[in-house]
Amino acid sequence: MPRIAKYVDMGELACLIAPRPLVILAGVKDHGFHIDGSREVFEVVQKIYDKVGAGNKCRFCEGDGGHEYYPALAWPLIHKYID
């Protein structure tokens, strides 16, 4: 959605799927989405998930690389929620 950041931040946007499971992946060397910002977004997500009684349904995983997919981190959590 164009210019959505003008109206909401990413943590608020991510919480729109609560209380359904959410796995957020971030790379510690991602220069486009800095890890500190990703951690801050997850803090917002965690607080909202906690408020709706779904704090155990959101997870944050940090990969050791950049902006990429981390299947070894993601899939065990995804399977936990869908199995």
C-alpha positions as CSV (number, residue, x, y, z in Angstrom):
1,M,0.0,0.0,0.0
2,P,1.7,3.3,-1.1
3,R,2.7,5.6,1.8
4,I,1.3,3.3,4.5
5,A,4.2,4.3,6.7
6,K,2.6,7.7,6.9
7,Y,-0.3,6.3,8.8
8,V,0.9,3.2,10.7
9,D,4.2,1.7,11.8
10,M,5.3,-1.8,10.9
11,G,4.6,-3.2,14.4
12,E,1.0,-2.0,14.3
13,L,0.6,-3.3,10.8
14,A,2.0,-6.7,11.7
15,C,-0.5,-7.0,14.6
16,L,-3.4,-6.9,12.2
17,I,-3.2,-10.7,12.0
18,A,-3.3,-11.2,15.8
19,P,-4.1,-13.6,17.3
20,R,-3.0,-15.8,14.4
21,P,0.6,-17.1,14.5
22,L,3.3,-14.7,13.3
23,V,7.0,-15.5,12.7
24,I,9.3,-12.5,12.0
25,L,12.7,-13.1,10.5
26,A,15.5,-10.5,10.5
27,G,19.1,-10.5,9.5
28,V,21.6,-8.9,11.8
29,K,23.6,-7.6,8.8
30,D,20.5,-6.3,6.9
31,H,21.4,-2.8,5.9
32,G,17.9,-1.9,4.6
33,F,16.0,-3.1,7.7
34,H,18.4,-2.5,10.6
35,I,18.3,-5.2,13.3
36,D,17.6,-2.6,16.1
37,G,14.5,-1.4,14.3
38,S,13.4,-4.9,13.7
39,R,13.7,-5.6,17.4
40,E,11.7,-2.5,18.3
41,V,9.0,-3.6,15.9
42,F,8.8,-7.0,17.5
43,E,8.5,-5.3,21.0
44,V,5.3,-3.6,19.7
45,V,4.1,-6.9,18.2
46,Q,4.8,-8.8,21.4
47,K,2.9,-6.3,23.6
48,I,-0.2,-6.4,21.4
49,Y,-0.1,-10.2,21.1
50,D,0.2,-10.4,24.9
51,K,-2.8,-8.1,25.3
52,V,-5.0,-10.3,23.2
53,G,-3.9,-13.5,25.0
54,A,-1.7,-14.8,22.1
55,G,1.8,-13.9,23.4
56,N,3.0,-17.5,22.6
57,K,1.9,-17.2,19.0
58,C,4.5,-14.7,17.8
59,R,8.2,-15.3,17.5
60,F,11.2,-13.2,16.4
61,C,14.2,-14.9,14.8
62,E,17.6,-13.4,13.9
63,G,19.7,-14.8,11.2
64,D,23.4,-14.1,11.0
65,G,23.3,-12.6,7.5
66,G,21.6,-9.8,5.6
67,H,18.2,-9.4,4.0
68,E,17.4,-13.0,3.2
69,Y,15.1,-15.9,4.1
70,Y,16.3,-18.2,7.0
71,P,14.5,-21.5,6.5
72,A,16.4,-23.3,9.2
73,L,15.1,-20.7,11.7
74,A,11.6,-20.3,10.3
75,W,10.4,-23.8,9.4
76,P,10.6,-25.3,12.9
77,L,8.4,-22.5,14.2
78,I,6.0,-22.6,11.3
79,H,5.6,-26.4,11.8
80,K,5.0,-25.8,15.5
81,Y,2.0,-23.7,14.6
82,I,0.5,-25.7,11.7
83,D,1.1,-29.3,13.0
